[in-house]
Amino acid sequence: MAHFNPVIVEEVTTIARNFLRDFPKFFQTSFEATTRTYELGHPNIDTDSVYIAIYTSSTPTELAASAFSLDARNGILRLTSTPAANSSLMVEGYHYEWILPADLEFYAHHAIEEHVYNLSTPLENMSAIVIDTIGMATVVNSLWALLSEYSRDIDVMTSESVHIPGSQRFRMVQSLLEYWQAQYEKQARALNIGVNRIEVMNLSRVSRITNRYVPIYRARELGDYGPIERVFPERDKGTIEVEDKGDDLREDVFVDTNPPSSLYNTGFF
């Protein structure tokens, strides 16, 4: 995955989370410390906000990061050792209803890659409306991922004629996806960005006699008798570049000395 400016990525994720309205929610739970594994009751835990303490005789002792491991996606807490008898475990922090910050950052990187491919304009120089559109693309990618997850939910009909509409969550996310995808495509089409953008190019003709490109000149209005201006378009190989070429410069051959000069001022040996 390509590396982008962390400030821009954070701005894109903030826009996407505001559109999704998936803000962190506080939770607090306690357990009788009788084992090493505890289910917190909430998925998508924000690991940076978690506070875990052991209560022994009403005296709290915060656990160090090395004393536990947290499965943030599933909300599972595992201690490295079993607490002492007659002690309690208290856990508090924030959780997300839909998407973890790491997952949203992944979708933001994917959306940015779709919009900066084959563009000479740096991401930092793009206008705010382009960043907002990339945030919408992040929302679309996130909802597609949620739709894949919720597609495993099925409706249940019991023998007592009790109907559990398990697929209702899927249909709700599907309606959100249709709205945001339409909004994103409308804005991206207006700005001409994204993988479906339109590029204007000039076709070049090769001479049958010289096997070279025929020169291209800038168009002029009728009656303009000024000097003609030749256009030198950037030539390509006629293929779509799919390889991310790195820097070919070597850093292990640098010599911090003055280059020797020749007898002529037009070259160096």
Secondary structure, 3 states (H helix, E strand, C coil): CCCCCHHHHHHHHHHHHHHHCCCCEEEEEEEECCCCEEECCCCCECHHHCEEEEEECCEEEECCHHHEEEECCCCEEEECCCCCCCCEEEEEEEECCCCCHHHHHHHHHHHHHHHHCCCCCCHHHCCHHHHHHHHHHHHHHHHHHHHHHHCCCCCEECCCCCEECCCHHHHHHHHHHHHHHHHHHHHHHHHCCCCCCCCCCCCCCECCCCCCECCEECCCCCCCCCCCCEECCCCCCCCCCCCCCCCCCCCCCCCCCCCCECCCCCCEC
